[in-house]
Amino acid sequence: MLSDELHDNYMPGLLSLIDSIDRPILVHLRDRRTIIGCLSSIDTYGNILLSNTVERVYAMDFHADIPRGIYLVRGENVAVAGEVDLSSEDPDKTRPLKQVLAWQEAEKLVEKRRRGG
């Protein structure tokens, strides 16, 4: 079995996600975006191919998802990646995208004023 062979020749880093093929993973990117999708493929450079992907945006302890479809992430842009259990999410934390984006803008304005800008 490929999984057993891989553990015998374990490779650290993103390649450890090989056991998560066809499962949902969450990827935090270096530019602070969060991507969630089904892991389709990963290569030795840490490049990740996701399907049924959404970009999750957060504001005021709530989130919304922007559909992105098939998504290729270059390994150099990955900050953290791991398998995620979407069935344990709290549906009360989901809000319409326009509302979350408006809250994000308000949070940015508050932060800008706090910094004196």
PyMOL commands that set and color helices and strands:
alter all, ss='L'
color gray80, all
select helices_A, chain A and resi 2-8+13-20+75-77+86-88+91-93+97-114
alter helices_A, ss='H'
color red, helices_A
select strands_A, chain A and resi 24-29+34-42+48-59+62-73+78-83
alter strands_A, ss='S'
color yellow, strands_A
deselect
rebuild
show_as cartoon
